[in-house]
Amino acid sequence: MISDCDVRNCAVEIQHNLDACYEVSSFVKPGAGMYTVANTAGDEMRKLRSEDVVVIWGGANGTSKNNTKVTLEHVCNFVKKR
């Protein structure tokens, strides 16, 4: 899981609800916008295997500043690159 501070403590809760064979980790970037979150995700994804799952949780910083369009563009660009 990669996000701004909204994801804090969520990894622990998700891990609690999964079997022990799963490992949940999170990267918290307080105050980060979607551009930073997506770039961090791209860097981390190079280390993953095909069976891994990435959750990108963000957008609140962009949408609260009326940057919804820009935030959505960063998400779309991230998806297109993968």
QUILIN-V914275 format. One record per backbone hydrogen bond with DSSP energy under -0.5 kcal/mol. NH is the residue of the N-H (numbers start at 1). CO is the residue of the C=O. Records with the same first field share a line. If there is no record, write none. Layout:
# QUILIN-V914275
NH = CO / CO
This chain:
# QUILIN-V914275
2 = 55
3 = 27
4 = 57
7 = 4
8 = 5
10 = 7
11 = 7
13 = 9
14 = 10
15 = 11
16 = 12
17 = 13 / 14
18 = 15
22 = 19
27 = 1
28 = 26
29 = 3 / 27
32 = 29
37 = 33
38 = 34
39 = 35
40 = 36
41 = 37
42 = 38
43 = 39
44 = 40
45 = 41
46 = 42 / 43
47 = 44
48 = 45
52 = 49
56 = 54
57 = 2 / 55
58 = 56
63 = 59
64 = 60
65 = 61 / 62
66 = 63
67 = 62
71 = 67
72 = 68
73 = 69
74 = 70
75 = 71
76 = 72
77 = 73
78 = 74
79 = 75
80 = 76
81 = 77
82 = 78 / 79
